[in-house]
């Protein structure tokens, strides 16, 4: 390692943070990474995408979250693991950099963009770290193969599994930060748990990080918080409606482009997305401000579908929804698609099944190799036990996936009986909509 | 439901798949060869793994289109998947047909062991690296599996053989 790796700032820098109070930076490398253009870009990407249309406080960015994850990992490696012989102290800077940069490749409204344009933010994280970027230049100064090590930790292909576990496991710094941060900014009363307690009982052991059994109740609380946040915030049906519309806008714009449609305002920033040749430079030039700017411009497009969808998104005229059971109702969906066509509502854009699903906690089952690494408790005698074997609360929800399917549609269009009155009534009847 | 339908077409092509790990690797390898599967993969402890695939398969089971059997085999349990009659009805209602090459491709993969497919899929996961570098990487991340040089050679030959399908 070069001296740069060990270089400290003359004076510690602190970021004021609503979740951790202060985020402490003493390493020159970390300070330099925060100052790169690729990291600063995260200020312009919201942590929760379109959730701000449901919870108006959810305007926080991936920049805030990335600093939060860094701070949690810093406390683990500098305080909790400092005196532990099972921990390789030479991994400290690697952990801090990987924590700080773990979400670097996220684009604007990642979920929808990835789906429509077949992108993967994890690949872009790798490209930013390993490519010709300011981040890469900082990391290379540590040592030539340091960018690759950071990329490997984030991709979970690094040899030291303890390092990976801190950033990515069923109880990791990423989740501990986003649960608390998202709860704070959405204003919900879920998502709170005793992180101080969890940090104090983390122990490095062999190729994993385990929890002292005395911290089991704090972990139970964390798992329940996570469960509630998923269903109360992340899978909120109104947020899903805005995601559905956002996704359809992108689909429509891509479709129009492939048909040679002439946009009144040239979508220069989207060109390579439409053709599937996205360079890193193009990707980094897109952020949520740019995307919403286009949506605003497209409110005046001549294509009625693009215009309408953008107007819905910008003015928050979202789709309504009904519960949907795909196993019993897939034939009904075919029928609805036909009726939507008759009513001159393109079902590809105006009739959408959306599914959400979460598995609060899972563990290996005997005999079948699973991919989820369980949370292990370190018992007083030194024995290791899987969490759900000790905790009745966790056992009750282990491996139990909850799934929710909804069918989204534009109720306002169906209630407009100036055209296709009978067909629209049939649709409303099938959807079970009686309220006008 | 289109992604669900594509998975059902995969199950239909091979009649049954034994083992969750095997299923994961088969779909990953097929995706790598440009068959229309959209499940997102990440690297996990047993190689490329897709949480989305796990979820969709669970959903297909919950919908009654797939039946999951948990069977004891030589001292350990494994999962086996079969299409139900409801699943066949669902497939019949789909308008999008799979490509003609999908069935022989998946059948060939399904005849391999899950350990071997784990190696093949991990090599493919790192296929942007030079061959020697890729093998070194796989050896590092799969240290516990103790793959032999013969197995590596066999996997590389098999990857070459898979190109014959396209």
Interface residues (C-beta under 8 A of the other chain):
Chain A: X114 X118 X120 X122 X155 X156 X157 X159 X326 X327 X330 X331 X333 X334 X353 X355 X357 X359 X365 X366 X367 X368 X369 X370 X371 X373 X401 X403
Chain B: X1 X4 X19 X20 X21 X24 X38 X40 X42 X43 X44 X45 X46 X49 X51 X54 X55 X58 X59 X62 X63 X64 X65 X72 X75 X76 X77 X78 X79 X86 X90 X93 X126 X137 X140 X141 X143
